[in-house]
Amino acid sequence: MQDMQIETARLRLRLLQAADVAPLSELWADPKVTRYMGGPRDPAQVRQTLQEELASGHIETFDLWPVIEKATGQVVGHCGLLEKEVAGRDEIELVYVLHPSVWGQGYATEIASALRDDALERLGLTRLISLIDPENTASERVARKVGLRLERETVRPGGKRMRVYVLEAEGVRIVDLGPKEDAVIEQAARLLVEGFKVHWPDAWPDMTMARDEVRASLGPDRISRVAVDGDGQVLGWVGAIREYDGHAWELHPLVVHPEHQRQGIGRRLVLDLERQVAARGAVTLYLGTDDEDHMTSLSGVDLYPDVAAHIAAIENRRGHPYEFYQKLGFVIVGVIPDANGPGKPDILMAKRVC
């Protein structure tokens, strides 16, 4: 915990430092920021609490951390996971507040996704909640985006009615896919067809091709791992191919059930795969992520002659997964122009795993 830090594409979540006390005290005193959080706090009291926290040197597992905007180095929010009793049940709540100057930039979703993934992966939590004022429709949208669902309403001490949004990941395990598990193979194949049909319809257009792909992943020098719930339903699948004499492995493919996306399952599968290939002596995990549907600024244009300039200025226009991989530490190492036809490139990404 001493080195606790979470990085996203644009933000850094880290432990409290002395320089954070003043901006955080001002943040919690802002009526706009705290409108749905019980109203503004006394800045002197917030300052004293934060200074006492620094002086103690004690690191709590569940606490609030400053949010640092990478581009400016400024403190733009406060977020974290807190222990809370709700209607007689001990819960862990996902909490964040942001400075008004950065509202409307998607930072709330970025923070909530990162905290969710940290809760599921590092802390191994199986349940996470968010208490949301019924009038706070923006926070409700964020909660739904990151996979939380409305469970019920509750009345808090003092009489305030709040909505309880919940994410539960009970029973999700990541295991090897075996050659005799016909039912699991069938589910993984169906995931390929359903998961790729919108933006990559030619990848696995039918069950026959999808089954062949899944069975090929069970061969030598391959890794095939599935995320399954307590009922044996396949929620996601990831595979890898040994290349370059084992120094590098190719991630291929990754797919998550559409109803279980944005719940940290894809992240867990990738992190599990990193451990798998590292244990086999790999240094690098790499992948190609196609853009056949004008999802990024690299699609629909001639990338020659200055391909590197196009990569440096890449924009995500329609939810292309390259940003998902960036949040996991992958970097764009190249692009194959026209790999899938004119204006349809393959974006190459890689990460060191040991």
C-alpha positions in Angstrom: 0.0 0.0 0.0 2.9 2.4 0.5 3.3 2.7 -3.3 -0.5 2.8 -4.0 -1.1 4.5 -7.2 -3.6 4.0 -10.0 -3.0 5.4 -13.5 -5.5 6.0 -16.2 -5.0 7.6 -19.6 -5.3 11.1 -18.2 -5.3 10.8 -14.4 -3.3 9.6 -11.5 -4.8 8.5 -8.2 -2.3 8.4 -5.4 -1.7 8.7 -1.7 -2.2 12.1 0.0 0.7 14.6 0.0 1.1 17.8 2.0 0.6 19.9 -1.2 -2.8 18.4 -1.7 -4.3 19.7 1.6 -5.1 23.2 0.4 -6.8 22.3 -2.9 -8.7 19.4 -1.4 -10.0 21.7 1.4 -11.2 24.1 -1.2 -12.8 21.4 -3.2 -14.9 20.1 -0.3 -16.0 23.6 0.6 -17.5 24.2 -2.9 -21.3 24.1 -2.9 -21.5 22.9 -6.5 -19.1 20.0 -5.9 -20.9 18.9 -2.7 -24.5 19.5 -3.9 -25.3 15.8 -3.8 -22.7 14.9 -1.1 -24.3 16.5 1.9 -23.3 20.1 1.2 -20.1 22.0 1.7 -17.7 21.2 4.5 -15.9 23.6 6.7 -12.5 24.0 5.0 -10.7 24.4 8.3 -12.1 21.1 9.5 -11.2 19.3 6.2 -7.7 20.8 6.4 -7.3 19.6 10.0 -8.5 16.1 9.1 -6.1 15.8 6.1 -3.2 17.1 8.1 -3.9 14.6 10.9 -4.0 11.8 8.3 -0.6 12.9 7.0 0.9 13.1 10.4 -0.3 9.6 11.4 1.5 8.0 8.5 -1.1 5.2 8.6 -2.3 3.9 5.2 -5.9 2.7 5.1 -7.1 0.1 2.7 -10.3 2.0 2.2 -9.8 5.8 1.9 -10.0 8.8 -0.4 -7.1 9.7 -2.6 -6.2 12.8 -4.6 -6.9 12.8 -8.3 -4.1 14.4 -10.3 -4.6 15.6 -13.9 -1.5 14.3 -15.7 -1.5 17.2 -18.3 -1.3 19.9 -15.7 -0.2 18.2 -12.5 -3.1 19.8 -10.7 -5.3 18.2 -8.0 -8.7 18.0 -9.7 -10.6 15.7 -7.5 -10.8 13.3 -4.5 -11.9 9.7 -4.9 -11.6 6.2 -3.4 -13.4 3.3 -1.7 -15.0 3.8 1.7 -16.5 1.4 4.2 -20.1 2.2 4.9 -23.1 0.7 6.6 -26.2 0.8 4.5 -29.5 -0.5 5.9 -27.7 -2.7 8.4 -25.2 -4.2 5.8 -21.5 -3.5 5.7 -20.7 -2.2 2.2 -17.7 -0.7 0.2 -18.7 2.4 -1.6 -17.1 3.9 -4.7 -16.8 7.7 -4.1 -15.5 10.6 -6.2 -15.8 14.4 -6.4 -14.3 16.5 -9.2 -13.5 20.2 -9.5 -16.1 22.0 -11.8 -13.3 23.0 -14.2 -13.0 19.4 -15.4 -16.7 18.5 -15.5 -17.9 17.2 -18.8 -14.6 15.6 -19.9 -15.3 12.0 -19.0 -13.1 12.1 -15.9 -15.8 10.7 -13.7 -16.2 7.6 -15.8 -12.4 7.2 -16.1 -12.1 7.4 -12.3 -15.0 5.1 -11.6 -13.7 2.5 -14.0 -10.2 2.5 -12.5 -11.6 2.2 -8.9 -13.9 -0.6 -10.0 -11.0 -2.5 -11.6 -8.8 -2.0 -8.6 -11.5 -3.2 -6.2 -12.1 -6.4 -8.2 -8.5 -7.2 -9.2 -6.2 -5.9 -6.4 -8.5 -6.1 -3.5 -10.5 -9.1 -4.6 -13.9 -7.5 -3.7 -17.0 -9.2 -5.0 -19.5 -6.4 -4.3 -19.2 -2.6 -4.7 -21.9 0.0 -4.3 -22.5 3.7 -5.1 -25.0 5.8 -3.2 -26.5 8.3 -5.5 -29.0 11.1 -5.0 -32.1 10.6 -7.2 -31.6 14.0 -8.7 -28.0 13.3 -9.6 -28.6 11.9 -13.1 -25.1 12.5 -14.2 -23.7 10.1 -11.5 -26.4 7.6 -12.4 -25.2 7.6 -16.0 -21.6 7.0 -14.8 -22.6 4.2 -12.6 -24.4 2.4 -15.4 -21.5 3.0 -17.8 -19.1 1.2 -15.4 -21.4 -1.8 -14.9 -23.4 -0.9 -11.7 -27.1 -1.6 -11.6 -29.9 0.0 -9.6 -30.6 -2.4 -6.7 -33.0 -0.4 -4.5 -33.5 2.9 -2.7 -32.5 3.5 1.0 -33.1 6.2 3.6 -29.8 7.4 5.1 -29.4 8.8 8.7 -31.0 12.2 8.6 -33.8 11.1 6.3 -32.1 11.6 2.9 -33.3 9.1 0.3 -30.5 7.6 -1.9 -30.4 5.1 -4.7 -28.1 2.1 -4.2 -26.2 1.1 -7.3 -24.5 -2.2 -7.1 -21.8 -4.2 -8.9 -21.5 -7.9 -7.9 -18.8 -10.2 -9.2 -19.4 -13.2 -7.0 -18.2 -16.6 -8.3 -16.3 -15.3 -11.3 -13.2 -17.5 -11.9 -10.6 -17.5 -14.6 -9.6 -21.0 -15.6 -8.0 -23.0 -18.5 -10.3 -24.0 -21.3 -9.9 -27.7 -21.9 -10.4 -29.7 -25.2 -13.2 -31.9 -23.8 -15.3 -29.1 -22.5 -17.7 -29.0 -25.4 -20.3 -26.8 -23.7 -17.7 -24.2 -22.7 -16.2 -24.2 -26.2 -19.6 -23.6 -27.6 -20.2 -20.7 -25.3 -16.8 -19.2 -26.2 -17.5 -19.6 -29.9 -20.8 -17.8 -29.5 -19.1 -15.0 -27.7 -16.8 -14.5 -30.7 -19.7 -14.2 -33.1 -21.7 -11.9 -30.9 -18.8 -9.8 -29.6 -17.3 -8.9 -33.0 -20.4 -8.7 -35.3 -21.0 -5.0 -34.9 -17.5 -3.5 -35.7 -15.7 -6.6 -37.0 -18.4 -8.6 -38.8 -15.9 -10.5 -41.0 -13.8 -11.8 -38.1 -16.0 -14.7 -37.1 -19.2 -14.4 -39.1 -20.6 -17.8 -38.2 -20.4 -20.5 -35.5 -18.4 -22.9 -37.6 -15.5 -20.4 -38.0 -15.8 -19.4 -34.3 -15.7 -23.0 -33.2 -12.6 -23.6 -35.3 -10.9 -20.6 -33.7 -11.7 -21.7 -30.2 -10.4 -25.3 -30.9 -7.3 -23.9 -32.5 -6.6 -22.1 -29.2 -6.2 -25.4 -27.5 -3.2 -26.5 -29.5 0.5 -26.5 -28.5 2.2 -23.2 -27.8 -1.2 -21.7 -27.0 -3.0 -20.4 -23.9 -6.8 -20.4 -23.7 -8.5 -19.0 -20.5 -12.1 -18.3 -19.8 -13.9 -16.3 -17.1 -16.9 -18.2 -15.8 -19.5 -17.5 -13.1 -20.8 -19.8 -10.5 -23.3 -21.3 -12.9 -20.7 -22.2 -15.4 -21.7 -19.4 -17.8 -18.7 -18.1 -19.9 -18.5 -14.3 -19.3 -15.2 -13.8 -21.3 -12.5 -15.5 -23.1 -8.8 -14.7 -23.9 -6.1 -16.5 -25.8 -2.5 -16.2 -26.6 0.0 -17.5 -29.2 3.7 -18.2 -28.5 5.9 -16.2 -30.9 9.5 -15.2 -31.2 10.9 -18.3 -29.5 8.7 -17.5 -26.5 10.2 -14.1 -25.9 6.9 -12.6 -27.0 3.3 -13.9 -27.0 0.4 -12.5 -29.1 -2.8 -11.8 -27.3 -5.5 -13.3 -29.5 -8.4 -12.9 -29.1 -10.2 -11.1 -26.2 -14.0 -11.0 -25.9 -16.4 -10.4 -23.1 -20.1 -11.2 -23.1 -22.0 -8.0 -24.1 -24.2 -8.1 -20.9 -21.0 -8.3 -18.7 -18.9 -5.6 -20.3 -17.6 -2.7 -18.2 -17.5 -4.9 -15.1 -13.8 -5.4 -15.0 -13.9 -8.9 -16.6 -11.8 -7.9 -19.6 -9.2 -6.3 -17.4 -9.0 -9.4 -15.2 -8.6 -11.7 -18.2 -5.7 -9.6 -19.6 -4.0 -9.3 -16.3 -4.4 -13.1 -15.8 -2.9 -13.7 -19.3 0.1 -11.4 -18.5 0.8 -13.7 -15.5 0.4 -16.8 -17.6 2.9 -15.7 -20.3 5.4 -14.2 -17.8 5.4 -17.6 -16.0 6.4 -19.2 -19.4 9.4 -16.9 -19.7 7.9 -14.2 -22.0 9.1 -10.6 -21.9 6.5 -9.0 -24.1 2.8 -9.4 -24.7 1.5 -7.8 -27.9 -1.6 -7.6 -30.0 -3.2 -6.2 -33.1 -6.5 -4.4 -32.8 -8.1 -3.7 -36.2 -10.0 -0.6 -37.1 -12.3 -1.6 -39.9 -15.2 0.6 -39.0 -13.9 4.2 -38.8 -13.6 4.0 -35.0 -10.3 6.0 -34.8 -8.6 8.8 -36.8 -6.3 6.1 -38.4 -9.2 4.6 -40.3 -10.5 5.9 -43.7 -7.3 7.9 -44.4 -4.0 7.3 -46.2 -1.5 6.9 -43.5 1.5 7.2 -45.8 4.1 8.6 -45.9 4.3 9.9 -42.3 2.7 7.0 -40.5 4.3 7.9 -37.2 2.6 11.3 -37.2 -0.8 9.8 -37.6 -0.1 7.5 -34.7 1.1 10.4 -32.5 -2.2 12.2 -33.2 -4.6 9.3 -32.9 -8.1 10.0 -31.7 -10.7 7.6 -30.5 -13.9 8.5 -32.2 -16.3 5.5 -31.6 -15.1 3.5 -28.6 -12.2 1.6 -30.2 -10.6 -0.8 -27.7 -7.0 0.6 -28.0 -7.7 2.9 -25.1 -8.8 0.0 -23.0 -5.4 -1.6 -23.6 -3.6 1.7 -22.9 -5.2 1.8 -19.4 -3.6 -1.6 -18.8 -0.2 -0.3 -19.7 0.0 -1.2 -23.4 1.5 1.3 -25.8 1.0 1.7 -29.5 4.2 0.4 -31.2 3.1 0.7 -34.8 0.3 0.3 -37.3 -0.1 -1.8 -40.5 -1.9 0.5 -42.9 -4.6 -1.0 -45.1 -4.2 -4.4 -43.3 -7.9 -5.1 -43.8 -8.4 -3.2 -47.0 -7.8 0.4 -48.0 -8.2 2.7 -45.0 -8.6 -0.2 -42.6 -5.5 -0.5 -40.5 -4.3 -2.9 -37.8 -3.1 -1.0 -34.7 -0.2 -2.8 -33.0 0.3 -2.6 -29.2 2.7 -4.2 -26.7 3.5 -4.3 -23.1 6.5 -5.6 -21.1 5.3 -8.3 -18.6 8.4 -9.0 -16.6 
